[in-house]
Amino acid sequence: MLSQLLPMLAITFSVFILFFVFMGIGYMVKKKPLRGSCGGVAKLMGDENCSFCGNDPNKCDSLIAEQQEHALKAAQLGKSV
């Protein structure tokens, strides 16, 4: 039984590791901040205010636009962000 369990655990562990590696690569390539949703579990638990956007869904978009503007200015100056 142990000889059947170990390969399955190794495969499962490898899949999880690959998943996190690809998530990390995707985060580094896109350079976008991680965002939560203004609903879901927090809303079910009675928390009416969104801690990420302050109930303003345009706020996250404006922050991303601001970060892209700073990155463009830095690129024009020859600096990396």
C-alpha positions in Angstrom: 0.0 0.0 0.0 2.8 2.4 0.8 4.4 1.7 -2.6 1.2 3.0 -4.2 0.8 6.0 -1.9 4.3 7.5 -2.3 4.1 8.1 -6.1 0.7 9.7 -5.8 1.9 12.0 -3.1 5.0 12.9 -5.1 2.8 13.7 -8.2 0.4 15.8 -6.1 3.2 17.7 -4.5 4.8 18.3 -7.8 1.6 19.7 -9.3 1.2 22.1 -6.4 4.8 23.3 -6.7 4.3 23.9 -10.5 1.1 25.7 -9.8 2.8 28.1 -7.4 5.8 28.6 -9.7 3.6 29.5 -12.6 1.6 31.9 -10.4 4.8 33.6 -9.4 6.0 33.9 -12.9 2.7 35.3 -14.0 2.8 37.9 -11.2 6.3 38.9 -12.1 5.5 39.3 -15.8 2.3 41.2 -15.4 3.4 43.4 -12.5 -0.2 43.9 -11.4 -1.2 44.1 -7.8 -3.2 41.2 -6.4 -6.9 42.2 -5.9 -9.7 40.8 -3.9 -13.3 40.9 -4.7 -15.9 43.2 -3.3 -18.1 40.4 -2.3 -17.7 36.8 -1.5 -16.9 35.6 2.0 -16.6 39.0 3.6 -20.1 40.0 2.4 -21.5 36.7 3.7 -19.9 37.3 7.2 -21.6 40.7 7.4 -18.7 43.0 6.5 -20.3 45.5 4.2 -17.2 47.5 3.4 -14.7 46.3 0.9 -11.2 46.6 2.4 -9.6 46.7 -1.1 -11.5 49.3 -2.9 -13.5 51.1 -0.2 -16.7 50.2 -2.1 -15.4 52.2 -5.1 -14.7 49.7 -7.9 -12.9 52.4 -9.9 -10.3 52.9 -7.2 -8.4 49.8 -8.1 -8.4 50.7 -11.8 -7.1 54.2 -11.0 -4.3 52.8 -8.8 -3.2 50.5 -11.7 -3.3 53.4 -14.1 -1.2 55.5 -11.7 1.4 52.7 -11.4 1.6 52.3 -15.1 2.1 56.0 -15.5 5.0 55.9 -13.0 6.5 52.9 -14.8 6.4 54.8 -18.1 8.1 57.8 -16.6 10.8 55.6 -15.1 11.3 53.9 -18.4 11.7 57.2 -20.2 14.4 58.1 -17.7 16.1 54.8 -18.2 15.4 53.4 -14.8 13.8 50.1 -14.0 10.8 49.9 -11.7 
